[in-house]
Amino acid sequence: MPAELEQFTTEGGQTVTAFAFTGGREDIWHRLGQSISGRSMTGEEAMRESHMDRLIRVVPVEVPEGAEWAIPQQYQIVLEGTMFATEDDIVVVPDKVVGIHGEGGADAHQHFTIRDRFELAEEAIHASNGEAVWSTAGSLRNGTQGFATMLAPDIVIDPNGINDIIRQYLTLTWSFDGTRATELSASEIRVVCANTLACHDNMKQGVIKVKHTSHTAEARFRMAAEQWSMAQDRAKALQLQAERMLRVRDAKLVLRKLVERFDPKRDDASKREQSLRQTRVDNLERLSYASTNTAAGDNGWAAWNTYVEYLDWEAPVKCSKGESEGDRRLGNQFDGTHDAAKVAAAEFVMSLAN
């Protein structure tokens, strides 16, 4: 399935898509599980409620009997099984091999546990005297990868004016099979599945890679504080950028200047090319009247938001065979197709500020 969430088996033999999302009954967008927002809890509570409080066992891989060649010692990383209740059934989680490593890597997984990872994310919030509000947690790729997200303080643009709020999340990711490092990073993406994790990976800022050999409380707290500091610096930078755009007046004029800069008229354009350009201009103008954009006021911030919305949802896209337009547009956001254009547009709008 596209979301690539882990699957478990009930006592009755039915396979269910494991949610492993923290508590609550708030449906997530792909309807595969539940999540919770707006409630503080400890990392221990979040780990239990997301059904991820599973112990790690390291088991030596047996050398084939009669082997006549030297084989480096390897170890299986095993998540020990457990069971938990859903609304309809008891879900039995069996033991599962989620990775194979040499002695050093296996030892690191045995000592740097899932509990340690949840505590690391919690300490990142506490480093700035914040409150630990967990949003999601889950396992992917048949349990070989995991993630946990926490709500970070919102970025508020012009609190006494347009009061535009950008929500931030601090996301912890890891794997047991070496496919990704244990990382702590911030973005505006709420990770709930493999697709949203891919989007987060594209947009994440201030990445801290956590070494399994540096998992003392002091080292974890230092890394957490460093990550949180970088996330806050990024938030301040975004606020300053928005404030510069807010000083630029007349959103419609700014939008016309954006068009002139990035989609200029060509004297040698054919009638068809002229028609297509006019359609693009008309779509931009229509979007400028949308409530989501007019709410930002008559300024450069509103114009830039309109332009970004156009790139994401209105700009022409080329679809692969069997791919829908909606899938392609979503894919463009995941892989950062328009990121350079968005940054260039923002820099241009800021250049118009007095």
C-alpha positions, -999 to +999 in steps of 0.1 A: +000+000+000+012+035-007+014+045+030+037+015+038+025+012+074+034-020+094+008-048+094-001-070+123-023-101+126-053-105+150-060-136+171-086-145+145-060-145+118-072-112+102-044-089+089-049-053+100-029-022+091-011-013+122-016+023+131+009+028+159-003+063+163-005+078+197-039+075+215-071+093+206-097+087+179-088+115+155-087+100+120-057+108+099-060+117+063-055+082+047-080+066+072-055+039+082-052+047+119-057+073+146-036+101+160-037+127+186-029+164+188-031+189+216-024+167+246+009+166+265+023+134+277+057+119+286+078+100+260+071+068+280+033+074+277+036+082+240+056+050+234+031+028+252+000+044+236+015+040+201+022+003+209+059+008+202+072-002+237+088-034+223+121-047+235+151-052+212+168-086+213+201-093+196+206-129+184+238-143+168+233-156+132+242-193+131+271-202+108+259-228+083+269-263+095+299-276+075+309-241+062+346-242+051+350-204+047+353-176+073+321-157+079+321-124+099+299-128+129+265-112+123+235-106+146+198-104+140+180-074+154+147-088+168+117-067+180+101-088+207+064-095+202+035-082+223-003-078+220-027-049+223-064-044+221-082-026+192-119-017+193-128-050+177-101-075+185-069-084+202-039-078+179-010-102+184+024-088+174+049-116+168+087-115+172+101-099+141+136-097+126+140-061+115+177-060+107+210-078+106+243-061+117+278-068+126+287-069+163+291-031+167+259-022+150+239-049+169+253-038+202+243-002+195+207-012+188+206-033+219+217-003+241+201+026+222+165+015+226+132+027+213+126+043+247+159+062+243+147+076+210+114+088+224+132+104+253+156+121+229+126+138+211+111+148+244+144+163+256+145+185+225+113+201+236+123+204+272+156+220+261+137+252+255+113+248+284+085+237+260+057+212+266+059+177+252+028+175+230+031+143+209+013+142+176+021+109+158+043+078+161+045+048+139+064+020+122+070+015+085+084-011+061+073-041+082+087-026+113+122-019+101+118+019+103+101+041+129+091+077+134+077+099+162+065+136+158+059+163+184+042+196+180+066+225+181+056+261+189+038+277+159+054+303+137+030+333+139+033+358+111+022+393+120+003+384+152-013+418+156-023+419+119-030+389+096-021+364+124-010+338+098+000+306+116+025+281+103+025+248+123+059+232+130+067+196+140+098+180+154+103+145+139+125+117+151+132+089+126+152+057+128+157+022+113+170-011+125+183-023+092+206+006+083+183+021+057+183+054+075+201+070+104+185+080+136+177+117+130+161+146+148+148+173+124+121+200+120+096+208+093+060+218+087+051+183+078+031+161+101+045+126+095+018+099+094+030+074+068+058+067+042+045+094+019+045+122+044+078+110+057+092+114+022+078+149+021+093+157+055+127+144+043+125+169+014+117+198+036+135+191+068+158+217+083+186+215+108+192+178+108+209+161+138+222+126+131+223+107+164+252+084+168+244+052+187+277+054+205+268+088+220+236+080+239+245+092+274+219+116+290+243+145+287+251+138+251+214+134+242+204+166+259+232+185+241+221+172+207+184+179+215+192+215+226+212+221+195+184+208+172+158+229+189+180+260+187+184+255+149+146+250+145+140+282+164+166+301+143+148+288+111+114+300+125+129+335+132+143+336+097+109+327+082+092+354+103+117+380+091+112+370+055+074+373+059+077+407+076+097+420+046+070+407+023+043+423+044+059+457+039+054+454+001+020+469-007-006+461-035-007+423-039-022+425-074+006+447-086+032+423-070+016+394-087+018+411-121+055+418-115+060+381-106+044+371-139+066+396-158+097+383-141+091+345-143+066+342-172+073+372-195+056+378-228+077+367-258+075+386-291+081+354-310+054+334-292+029+315-314-009+321-309-011+289-290+017+299-267+001+333-261-032+316-253-015+292-228+003+321-211-030+340-208-046+310-192-018+309-167-022+346-159-060+342-156-056+313-132-032+333-110-056+362-109-084+339-100-064+324-071-056+359-059-093+364-050-094+331-029-102+336+007-070+318+018-050+345+000-070+376+006-070+368+043-033+377+042-041+413+032-031+434+003+006+428+004+036+409-009+030+380+015-004+374+000+010+377-036+037+351-028+012+327-012-009+330-043+021+322-065+030+292-044-006+279-045-005+283-083+028+263-086+014+235-064-021+232-077-026+251-110+007+250-130+007+225-159+021+191-150+034+162-171+020+129-159+036+095-164+016+067-180-012+056-155-005+085-132-033+109-123-029+147-123-036+148-085-009+122-079+016+141-100+009+174-082+013+156-048+045+141-061+059+175-071+055+186-035+072+155-021+102+158-044+106+195-043+099+201-080+090+238-075+112+246-045+137+266-065+109+287-081+093+293-047+126+306-033+133+328-063+098+343-061+102+350-024+135+367-029+120+388-057+091+399-036+114+408-007+135+428-031+105+451-036+104+461+001+113+497+009 
